[in-house]
Amino acid sequence: MIAVIKVAGQQFKVEKDQTLYVPRLEGKAGDKVEGIEVLLASADGKLSVGTTVAAEIIDQVKGDTVIAYKQKRRKGFHKKKGHRTAYTKIKVTSIA
């Protein structure tokens, strides 16, 4: 069974027992995730709406460093900033 879910404004295509990284959600490792919006579900070629997806938080992680560098030539101006985006690693436990 495959489902399309919406988490924190982004859509993901998931299957049972799949792990994925989503934008940061509140909670600790081992917590259950509630409030996942299911847009569409498909089982054996039949589409359905209104199903539920249960997931579990595995870990809170940070992504790779993204560096923003600005410079103006011949003026001596340069600025370097960076950040690491926070993600939550979740595992889909069931699609019903």
Biopython code that builds the backbone (N, CA, C, O; Angstrom):
import numpy as np
from Bio.PDB.StructureBuilder import StructureBuilder

atoms = [
    (1, "MET", "N", (0.844, -1.171, 0.000)),
    (1, "MET", "CA", (0.000, 0.000, 0.000)),
    (1, "MET", "C", (0.885, 1.228, 0.000)),
    (1, "MET", "O", (1.887, 1.286, 0.713)),
    (2, "ILE", "N", (0.514, 2.196, -0.795)),
    (2, "ILE", "CA", (1.255, 3.450, -0.928)),
    (2, "ILE", "C", (0.338, 4.595, -0.539)),
    (2, "ILE", "O", (-0.856, 4.569, -0.839)),
    (3, "ALA", "N", (0.893, 5.606, 0.130)),
    (3, "ALA", "CA", (0.106, 6.774, 0.515)),
    (3, "ALA", "C", (0.912, 8.036, 0.236)),
    (3, "ALA", "O", (2.141, 8.032, 0.288)),
    (4, "VAL", "N", (0.200, 9.106, -0.058)),
    (4, "VAL", "CA", (0.810, 10.425, -0.212)),
    (4, "VAL", "C", (0.385, 11.224, 1.010)),
    (4, "VAL", "O", (-0.803, 11.450, 1.237)),
    (5, "ILE", "N", (1.379, 11.652, 1.799)),
    (5, "ILE", "CA", (1.099, 12.376, 3.034)),
    (5, "ILE", "C", (1.653, 13.789, 2.945)),
    (5, "ILE", "O", (2.527, 14.085, 2.131)),
    (6, "LYS", "N", (1.126, 14.649, 3.796)),
    (6, "LYS", "CA", (1.589, 16.031, 3.859)),
    (6, "LYS", "C", (2.074, 16.302, 5.278)),
    (6, "LYS", "O", (1.303, 16.233, 6.235)),
    (7, "VAL", "N", (3.371, 16.614, 5.400)),
    (7, "VAL", "CA", (3.986, 16.886, 6.698)),
    (7, "VAL", "C", (4.706, 18.225, 6.612)),
    (7, "VAL", "O", (5.599, 18.410, 5.785)),
    (8, "ALA", "N", (4.309, 19.154, 7.471)),
    (8, "ALA", "CA", (4.952, 20.470, 7.562)),
    (8, "ALA", "C", (4.998, 21.178, 6.206)),
    (8, "ALA", "O", (5.992, 21.825, 5.876)),
    (9, "GLY", "N", (3.928, 21.054, 5.425)),
    (9, "GLY", "CA", (3.835, 21.757, 4.154)),
    (9, "GLY", "C", (4.492, 21.059, 2.982)),
    (9, "GLY", "O", (4.468, 21.587, 1.870)),
    (10, "GLN", "N", (5.077, 19.895, 3.190)),
    (10, "GLN", "CA", (5.714, 19.149, 2.108)),
    (10, "GLN", "C", (5.018, 17.811, 1.933)),
    (10, "GLN", "O", (4.547, 17.213, 2.900)),
    (11, "GLN", "N", (4.957, 17.343, 0.682)),
    (11, "GLN", "CA", (4.303, 16.076, 0.379)),
    (11, "GLN", "C", (5.338, 14.976, 0.185)),
    (11, "GLN", "O", (6.401, 15.196, -0.397)),
    (12, "PHE", "N", (5.003, 13.773, 0.691)),
    (12, "PHE", "CA", (5.886, 12.630, 0.589)),
    (12, "PHE", "C", (5.079, 11.408, 0.168)),
    (12, "PHE", "O", (3.943, 11.227, 0.606)),
    (13, "LYS", "N", (5.668, 10.572, -0.681)),
    (13, "LYS", "CA", (5.058, 9.305, -1.071)),
    (13, "LYS", "C", (5.703, 8.234, -0.202)),
    (13, "LYS", "O", (6.918, 8.043, -0.256)),
    (14, "VAL", "N", (4.898, 7.531, 0.601)),
    (14, "VAL", "CA", (5.444, 6.595, 1.581)),
    (14, "VAL", "C", (4.813, 5.218, 1.454)),
    (14, "VAL", "O", (3.718, 5.057, 0.916)),
    (15, "GLU", "N", (5.540, 4.227, 1.969)),
    (15, "GLU", "CA", (5.075, 2.855, 2.085)),
    (15, "GLU", "C", (5.286, 2.427, 3.534)),
    (15, "GLU", "O", (5.941, 3.127, 4.307)),
    (16, "LYS", "N", (4.730, 1.281, 3.894)),
    (16, "LYS", "CA", (4.888, 0.759, 5.247)),
    (16, "LYS", "C", (6.357, 0.417, 5.504)),
    (16, "LYS", "O", (7.043, -0.079, 4.609)),
    (17, "ASP", "N", (6.838, 0.676, 6.709)),
    (17, "ASP", "CA", (8.211, 0.422, 7.164)),
    (17, "ASP", "C", (9.261, 1.263, 6.450)),
    (17, "ASP", "O", (10.441, 0.913, 6.472)),
    (18, "GLN", "N", (8.868, 2.346, 5.829)),
    (18, "GLN", "CA", (9.818, 3.239, 5.154)),
    (18, "GLN", "C", (10.280, 4.310, 6.138)),
    (18, "GLN", "O", (9.487, 4.808, 6.936)),
    (19, "THR", "N", (11.569, 4.664, 6.080)),
    (19, "THR", "CA", (12.084, 5.762, 6.892)),
    (19, "THR", "C", (12.335, 6.948, 5.976)),
    (19, "THR", "O", (12.749, 6.783, 4.829)),
    (20, "LEU", "N", (12.079, 8.152, 6.495)),
    (20, "LEU", "CA", (12.311, 9.351, 5.698)),
    (20, "LEU", "C", (12.603, 10.523, 6.615)),
    (20, "LEU", "O", (12.307, 10.496, 7.810)),
    (21, "TYR", "N", (13.190, 11.545, 6.028)),
    (21, "TYR", "CA", (13.538, 12.761, 6.743)),
    (21, "TYR", "C", (12.519, 13.828, 6.387)),
    (21, "TYR", "O", (12.311, 14.131, 5.213)),
    (22, "VAL", "N", (11.883, 14.400, 7.406)),
    (22, "VAL", "CA", (10.890, 15.447, 7.214)),
    (22, "VAL", "C", (11.353, 16.681, 7.978)),
    (22, "VAL", "O", (12.200, 16.570, 8.865)),
    (23, "PRO", "N", (10.809, 17.869, 7.648)),
    (23, "PRO", "CA", (11.166, 19.046, 8.439)),
    (23, "PRO", "C", (10.852, 18.820, 9.917)),
    (23, "PRO", "O", (9.944, 18.063, 10.259)),
    (24, "ARG", "N", (11.595, 19.467, 10.767)),
    (24, "ARG", "CA", (11.570, 19.197, 12.209)),
    (24, "ARG", "C", (10.158, 19.163, 12.784)),
    (24, "ARG", "O", (9.348, 20.063, 12.567)),
    (25, "LEU", "N", (9.893, 18.077, 13.534)),
    (25, "LEU", "CA", (8.658, 17.909, 14.281)),
    (25, "LEU", "C", (9.003, 17.859, 15.762)),
    (25, "LEU", "O", (10.089, 17.420, 16.138)),
    (26, "GLU", "N", (8.084, 18.305, 16.593)),
    (26, "GLU", "CA", (8.307, 18.267, 18.037)),
    (26, "GLU", "C", (8.212, 16.832, 18.532)),
    (26, "GLU", "O", (7.368, 16.064, 18.069)),
    (27, "GLY", "N", (9.062, 16.478, 19.458)),
    (27, "GLY", "CA", (9.028, 15.151, 20.061)),
    (27, "GLY", "C", (10.415, 14.571, 20.200)),
    (27, "GLY", "O", (11.389, 15.077, 19.642)),
    (28, "LYS", "N", (10.477, 13.483, 20.968)),
    (28, "LYS", "CA", (11.739, 12.786, 21.201)),
    (28, "LYS", "C", (11.717, 11.447, 20.484)),
    (28, "LYS", "O", (10.680, 11.023, 19.975)),
    (29, "ALA", "N", (12.858, 10.788, 20.445)),
    (29, "ALA", "CA", (12.952, 9.470, 19.813)),
    (29, "ALA", "C", (12.020, 8.494, 20.521)),
    (29, "ALA", "O", (12.005, 8.407, 21.749)),
    (30, "GLY", "N", (11.253, 7.770, 19.736)),
    (30, "GLY", "CA", (10.317, 6.801, 20.286)),
    (30, "GLY", "C", (8.889, 7.305, 20.368)),
    (30, "GLY", "O", (7.966, 6.512, 20.555)),
    (31, "ASP", "N", (8.689, 8.612, 20.230)),
    (31, "ASP", "CA", (7.337, 9.173, 20.278)),
    (31, "ASP", "C", (6.572, 8.843, 19.003)),
    (31, "ASP", "O", (7.157, 8.666, 17.934)),
    (32, "LYS", "N", (5.261, 8.764, 19.139)),
    (32, "LYS", "CA", (4.391, 8.558, 17.985)),
    (32, "LYS", "C", (4.052, 9.909, 17.383)),
    (32, "LYS", "O", (3.907, 10.898, 18.102)),
    (33, "VAL", "N", (3.926, 9.952, 16.054)),
    (33, "VAL", "CA", (3.602, 11.195, 15.351)),
    (33, "VAL", "C", (2.107, 11.202, 15.060)),
    (33, "VAL", "O", (1.565, 10.247, 14.503)),
    (34, "GLU", "N", (1.456, 12.284, 15.440)),
    (34, "GLU", "CA", (0.036, 12.436, 15.164)),
    (34, "GLU", "C", (-0.177, 13.657, 14.297)),
    (34, "GLU", "O", (0.672, 14.547, 14.246)),
    (35, "GLY", "N", (-1.301, 13.700, 13.620)),
    (35, "GLY", "CA", (-1.632, 14.862, 12.802)),
    (35, "GLY", "C", (-1.038, 14.816, 11.408)),
    (35, "GLY", "O", (-0.846, 15.860, 10.784)),
    (36, "ILE", "N", (-0.748, 13.635, 10.913)),
    (36, "ILE", "CA", (-0.245, 13.502, 9.550)),
    (36, "ILE", "C", (-1.446, 13.500, 8.608)),
    (36, "ILE", "O", (-2.341, 12.663, 8.723)),
    (37, "GLU", "N", (-1.451, 14.441, 7.686)),
    (37, "GLU", "CA", (-2.555, 14.551, 6.738)),
    (37, "GLU", "C", (-2.318, 13.610, 5.556)),
    (37, "GLU", "O", (-1.276, 13.682, 4.904)),
    (38, "VAL", "N", (-3.272, 12.735, 5.283)),
    (38, "VAL", "CA", (-3.178, 11.788, 4.175)),
    (38, "VAL", "C", (-3.963, 12.363, 3.003)),
    (38, "VAL", "O", (-5.170, 12.585, 3.109)),
    (39, "LEU", "N", (-3.284, 12.604, 1.892)),
    (39, "LEU", "CA", (-3.933, 13.164, 0.724)),
    (39, "LEU", "C", (-4.553, 12.090, -0.153)),
    (39, "LEU", "O", (-5.645, 12.272, -0.691)),
    (40, "LEU", "N", (-3.846, 10.958, -0.298)),
    (40, "LEU", "CA", (-4.309, 9.893, -1.181)),
    (40, "LEU", "C", (-3.645, 8.590, -0.777)),
    (40, "LEU", "O", (-2.486, 8.576, -0.362)),
    (41, "ALA", "N", (-4.385, 7.492, -0.901)),
    (41, "ALA", "CA", (-3.832, 6.176, -0.617)),
    (41, "ALA", "C", (-4.222, 5.225, -1.738)),
    (41, "ALA", "O", (-5.311, 5.326, -2.304)),
    (42, "SER", "N", (-3.316, 4.293, -2.055)),
    (42, "SER", "CA", (-3.566, 3.350, -3.137)),
    (42, "SER", "C", (-3.224, 1.946, -2.670)),
    (42, "SER", "O", (-2.141, 1.699, -2.139)),
    (43, "ALA", "N", (-4.173, 1.021, -2.877)),
    (43, "ALA", "CA", (-3.959, -0.377, -2.537)),
    (43, "ALA", "C", (-4.473, -1.224, -3.685)),
    (43, "ALA", "O", (-5.667, -1.209, -3.985)),
    (44, "ASP", "N", (-3.580, -1.962, -4.330)),
    (44, "ASP", "CA", (-3.939, -2.836, -5.452)),
    (44, "ASP", "C", (-4.640, -2.081, -6.568)),
    (44, "ASP", "O", (-5.569, -2.605, -7.182)),
    (45, "GLY", "N", (-4.214, -0.870, -6.832)),
    (45, "GLY", "CA", (-4.785, -0.083, -7.920)),
    (45, "GLY", "C", (-6.050, 0.670, -7.561)),
    (45, "GLY", "O", (-6.578, 1.402, -8.398)),
    (46, "LYS", "N", (-6.556, 0.517, -6.342)),
    (46, "LYS", "CA", (-7.762, 1.219, -5.906)),
    (46, "LYS", "C", (-7.356, 2.421, -5.069)),
    (46, "LYS", "O", (-6.599, 2.290, -4.107)),
    (47, "LEU", "N", (-7.857, 3.581, -5.435)),
    (47, "LEU", "CA", (-7.547, 4.805, -4.716)),
    (47, "LEU", "C", (-8.556, 5.026, -3.607)),
    (47, "LEU", "O", (-9.739, 4.719, -3.755)),
    (48, "SER", "N", (-8.076, 5.562, -2.495)),
    (48, "SER", "CA", (-8.967, 5.878, -1.383)),
    (48, "SER", "C", (-8.485, 7.141, -0.687)),
    (48, "SER", "O", (-7.303, 7.485, -0.715)),
    (49, "VAL", "N", (-9.438, 7.818, -0.064)),
    (49, "VAL", "CA", (-9.146, 9.045, 0.669)),
    (49, "VAL", "C", (-9.686, 8.860, 2.084)),
    (49, "VAL", "O", (-10.705, 8.198, 2.282)),
    (50, "GLY", "N", (-9.011, 9.438, 3.053)),
    (50, "GLY", "CA", (-9.492, 9.354, 4.420)),
    (50, "GLY", "C", (-8.854, 8.248, 5.227)),
    (50, "GLY", "O", (-9.365, 7.896, 6.290)),
    (51, "THR", "N", (-7.755, 7.690, 4.760)),
    (51, "THR", "CA", (-7.053, 6.670, 5.531)),
    (51, "THR", "C", (-6.155, 7.334, 6.566)),
    (51, "THR", "O", (-6.001, 8.555, 6.568)),
    (52, "THR", "N", (-5.573, 6.545, 7.428)),
    (52, "THR", "CA", (-4.686, 7.078, 8.457)),
    (52, "THR", "C", (-3.295, 6.473, 8.310)),
    (52, "THR", "O", (-3.135, 5.333, 7.874)),
    (53, "VAL", "N", (-2.308, 7.255, 8.681)),
    (53, "VAL", "CA", (-0.915, 6.814, 8.655)),
    (53, "VAL", "C", (-0.337, 7.013, 10.045)),
    (53, "VAL", "O", (-0.447, 8.094, 10.624)),
    (54, "ALA", "N", (0.277, 5.971, 10.575)),
    (54, "ALA", "CA", (0.931, 6.055, 11.879)),
    (54, "ALA", "C", (2.437, 6.036, 11.663)),
    (54, "ALA", "O", (2.948, 5.263, 10.852)),
    (55, "ALA", "N", (3.145, 6.895, 12.395)),
    (55, "ALA", "CA", (4.600, 6.984, 12.255)),
    (55, "ALA", "C", (5.233, 7.138, 13.633)),
    (55, "ALA", "O", (4.578, 7.510, 14.606)),
    (56, "GLU", "N", (6.528, 6.839, 13.681)),
    (56, "GLU", "CA", (7.285, 6.914, 14.928)),
    (56, "GLU", "C", (8.561, 7.708, 14.686)),
    (56, "GLU", "O", (9.220, 7.538, 13.661)),
    (57, "ILE", "N", (8.905, 8.576, 15.633)),
    (57, "ILE", "CA", (10.130, 9.366, 15.514)),
    (57, "ILE", "C", (11.313, 8.481, 15.879)),
    (57, "ILE", "O", (11.328, 7.841, 16.930)),
    (58, "ILE", "N", (12.312, 8.456, 14.984)),
    (58, "ILE", "CA", (13.525, 7.680, 15.241)),
    (58, "ILE", "C", (14.613, 8.575, 15.822)),
    (58, "ILE", "O", (15.284, 8.198, 16.782)),
    (59, "ASP", "N", (14.790, 9.776, 15.231)),
    (59, "ASP", "CA", (15.886, 10.637, 15.671)),
    (59, "ASP", "C", (15.650, 12.063, 15.202)),
    (59, "ASP", "O", (14.913, 12.295, 14.244)),
    (60, "GLN", "N", (16.277, 13.018, 15.881)),
    (60, "GLN", "CA", (16.307, 14.419, 15.462)),
    (60, "GLN", "C", (17.719, 14.679, 14.936)),
    (60, "GLN", "O", (18.695, 14.497, 15.663)),
    (61, "VAL", "N", (17.830, 15.105, 13.669)),
    (61, "VAL", "CA", (19.140, 15.288, 13.052)),
    (61, "VAL", "C", (19.230, 16.650, 12.382)),
    (61, "VAL", "O", (18.230, 17.349, 12.217)),
    (62, "LYS", "N", (20.453, 17.013, 11.998)),
    (62, "LYS", "CA", (20.694, 18.245, 11.247)),
    (62, "LYS", "C", (21.209, 17.885, 9.861)),
    (62, "LYS", "O", (21.911, 16.888, 9.692)),
    (63, "GLY", "N", (20.862, 18.693, 8.880)),
    (63, "GLY", "CA", (21.302, 18.465, 7.515)),
    (63, "GLY", "C", (22.711, 18.991, 7.289)),
    (63, "GLY", "O", (23.378, 19.433, 8.225)),
    (64, "ASP", "N", (23.153, 18.941, 6.048)),
    (64, "ASP", "CA", (24.474, 19.441, 5.695)),
    (64, "ASP", "C", (24.522, 20.963, 5.806)),
    (64, "ASP", "O", (23.490, 21.631, 5.761)),
    (65, "THR", "N", (25.717, 21.493, 5.950)),
    (65, "THR", "CA", (25.904, 22.929, 6.060)),
    (65, "THR", "C", (25.676, 23.602, 4.710)),
    (65, "THR", "O", (26.228, 23.187, 3.691)),
    (66, "VAL", "N", (24.854, 24.644, 4.725)),
    (66, "VAL", "CA", (24.602, 25.448, 3.531)),
    (66, "VAL", "C", (25.237, 26.805, 3.780)),
    (66, "VAL", "O", (24.932, 27.462, 4.776)),
    (67, "ILE", "N", (26.121, 27.230, 2.879)),
    (67, "ILE", "CA", (26.849, 28.482, 3.047)),
    (67, "ILE", "C", (26.355, 29.503, 2.042)),
    (67, "ILE", "O", (26.267, 29.224, 0.846)),
    (68, "ALA", "N", (26.028, 30.709, 2.547)),
    (68, "ALA", "CA", (25.633, 31.830, 1.693)),
    (68, "ALA", "C", (26.784, 32.836, 1.731)),
    (68, "ALA", "O", (27.142, 33.333, 2.799)),
    (69, "TYR", "N", (27.358, 33.133, 0.578)),
    (69, "TYR", "CA", (28.506, 34.038, 0.499)),
    (69, "TYR", "C", (28.158, 35.191, -0.410)),
    (69, "TYR", "O", (27.718, 34.987, -1.541)),
    (70, "LYS", "N", (28.357, 36.432, 0.088)),
    (70, "LYS", "CA", (28.094, 37.627, -0.708)),
    (70, "LYS", "C", (29.363, 38.452, -0.785)),
    (70, "LYS", "O", (30.124, 38.539, 0.179)),
    (71, "GLN", "N", (29.583, 39.056, -1.940)),
    (71, "GLN", "CA", (30.781, 39.859, -2.120)),
    (71, "GLN", "C", (30.503, 40.943, -3.148)),
    (71, "GLN", "O", (29.791, 40.718, -4.127)),
    (72, "LYS", "N", (31.083, 42.145, -2.914)),
    (72, "LYS", "CA", (31.012, 43.212, -3.904)),
    (72, "LYS", "C", (32.437, 43.490, -4.362)),
    (72, "LYS", "O", (33.322, 43.768, -3.553)),
    (73, "ARG", "N", (32.637, 43.413, -5.636)),
    (73, "ARG", "CA", (33.993, 43.534, -6.143)),
    (73, "ARG", "C", (34.544, 44.949, -5.962)),
    (73, "ARG", "O", (33.825, 45.942, -6.072)),
    (74, "ARG", "N", (35.813, 44.997, -5.688)),
    (74, "ARG", "CA", (36.599, 46.218, -5.525)),
    (74, "ARG", "C", (36.148, 47.095, -4.366)),
    (74, "ARG", "O", (36.593, 48.239, -4.277)),
    (75, "LYS", "N", (35.303, 46.626, -3.493)),
    (75, "LYS", "CA", (34.831, 47.430, -2.366)),
    (75, "LYS", "C", (35.317, 46.888, -1.023)),
    (75, "LYS", "O", (35.181, 47.562, -0.002)),
    (76, "GLY", "N", (35.869, 45.703, -1.010)),
    (76, "GLY", "CA", (36.323, 45.102, 0.231)),
    (76, "GLY", "C", (35.189, 44.530, 1.065)),
    (76, "GLY", "O", (35.386, 44.191, 2.232)),
    (77, "PHE", "N", (34.014, 44.420, 0.482)),
    (77, "PHE", "CA", (32.852, 43.893, 1.203)),
    (77, "PHE", "C", (32.666, 42.414, 0.903)),
    (77, "PHE", "O", (32.562, 42.006, -0.254)),
    (78, "HIS", "N", (32.625, 41.626, 1.956)),
    (78, "HIS", "CA", (32.253, 40.223, 1.801)),
    (78, "HIS", "C", (31.620, 39.749, 3.102)),
    (78, "HIS", "O", (31.995, 40.177, 4.194)),
    (79, "LYS", "N", (30.655, 38.858, 2.953)),
    (79, "LYS", "CA", (29.894, 38.346, 4.080)),
    (79, "LYS", "C", (29.687, 36.846, 3.875)),
    (79, "LYS", "O", (29.293, 36.415, 2.792)),
    (80, "LYS", "N", (29.946, 36.066, 4.894)),
    (80, "LYS", "CA", (29.795, 34.618, 4.808)),
    (80, "LYS", "C", (28.950, 34.151, 5.992)),
    (80, "LYS", "O", (29.310, 34.347, 7.153)),
    (81, "LYS", "N", (27.820, 33.531, 5.665)),
    (81, "LYS", "CA", (26.935, 32.994, 6.688)),
    (81, "LYS", "C", (26.592, 31.562, 6.324)),
    (81, "LYS", "O", (26.619, 31.189, 5.151)),
    (82, "GLY", "N", (26.273, 30.768, 7.318)),
    (82, "GLY", "CA", (25.896, 29.381, 7.062)),
    (82, "GLY", "C", (24.850, 28.912, 8.050)),
    (82, "GLY", "O", (24.659, 29.514, 9.107)),
    (83, "HIS", "N", (24.169, 27.826, 7.693)),
    (83, "HIS", "CA", (23.192, 27.237, 8.589)),
    (83, "HIS", "C", (23.042, 25.747, 8.293)),
    (83, "HIS", "O", (23.417, 25.266, 7.224)),
    (84, "ARG", "N", (22.492, 25.042, 9.255)),
    (84, "ARG", "CA", (22.185, 23.611, 9.102)),
    (84, "ARG", "C", (20.709, 23.430, 9.428)),
    (84, "ARG", "O", (20.268, 23.750, 10.532)),
    (85, "THR", "N", (19.948, 22.918, 8.468)),
    (85, "THR", "CA", (18.516, 22.727, 8.644)),
    (85, "THR", "C", (18.245, 21.527, 9.540)),
    (85, "THR", "O", (18.909, 20.496, 9.429)),
    (86, "ALA", "N", (17.263, 21.667, 10.430)),
    (86, "ALA", "CA", (16.896, 20.592, 11.353)),
    (86, "ALA", "C", (15.856, 19.683, 10.707)),
    (86, "ALA", "O", (14.875, 20.160, 10.136)),
    (87, "TYR", "N", (16.072, 18.383, 10.797)),
    (87, "TYR", "CA", (15.158, 17.382, 10.255)),
    (87, "TYR", "C", (14.791, 16.377, 11.334)),
    (87, "TYR", "O", (15.495, 16.221, 12.332)),
    (88, "THR", "N", (13.670, 15.700, 11.109)),
    (88, "THR", "CA", (13.247, 14.610, 11.974)),
    (88, "THR", "C", (13.205, 13.346, 11.135)),
    (88, "THR", "O", (12.589, 13.322, 10.069)),
    (89, "LYS", "N", (13.860, 12.294, 11.613)),
    (89, "LYS", "CA", (13.840, 11.017, 10.912)),
    (89, "LYS", "C", (12.683, 10.206, 11.474)),
    (89, "LYS", "O", (12.645, 9.905, 12.667)),
    (90, "ILE", "N", (11.724, 9.848, 10.593)),
    (90, "ILE", "CA", (10.559, 9.093, 11.049)),
    (90, "ILE", "C", (10.448, 7.776, 10.300)),
    (90, "ILE", "O", (10.993, 7.619, 9.207)),
    (91, "LYS", "N", (9.739, 6.839, 10.899)),
    (91, "LYS", "CA", (9.484, 5.538, 10.269)),
    (91, "LYS", "C", (7.971, 5.336, 10.222)),
    (91, "LYS", "O", (7.293, 5.448, 11.243)),
    (92, "VAL", "N", (7.454, 5.041, 9.047)),
    (92, "VAL", "CA", (6.034, 4.794, 8.873)),
    (92, "VAL", "C", (5.739, 3.382, 9.384)),
    (92, "VAL", "O", (6.257, 2.405, 8.844)),
    (93, "THR", "N", (4.917, 3.278, 10.414)),
    (93, "THR", "CA", (4.644, 1.978, 11.015)),
    (93, "THR", "C", (3.435, 1.290, 10.396)),
    (93, "THR", "O", (3.410, 0.064, 10.288)),
    (94, "SER", "N", (2.422, 2.071, 9.984)),
    (94, "SER", "CA", (1.257, 1.442, 9.366)),
    (94, "SER", "C", (0.491, 2.429, 8.497)),
    (94, "SER", "O", (0.499, 3.636, 8.740)),
    (95, "ILE", "N", (-0.162, 1.896, 7.491)),
    (95, "ILE", "CA", (-1.066, 2.654, 6.629)),
    (95, "ILE", "C", (-2.386, 1.904, 6.657)),
    (95, "ILE", "O", (-2.469, 0.773, 6.180)),
    (96, "ALA", "N", (-3.424, 2.528, 7.215)),
    (96, "ALA", "CA", (-4.714, 1.834, 7.337)),
    (96, "ALA", "C", (-5.822, 2.655, 6.716)),
    (96, "ALA", "O", (-6.979, 2.235, 6.721)),
]
sb = StructureBuilder()
sb.init_structure("model")
sb.init_model(0)
sb.init_chain("A")
sb.init_seg("    ")
for serial, (resi, resn, name, xyz) in enumerate(atoms, 1):
    if name == "N":
        sb.init_residue(resn, " ", resi, " ")
    sb.init_atom(name, np.array(xyz, "f"), 0.0, 1.0, " ", f" {name:<3s}", serial, name[0])
structure = sb.get_structure()
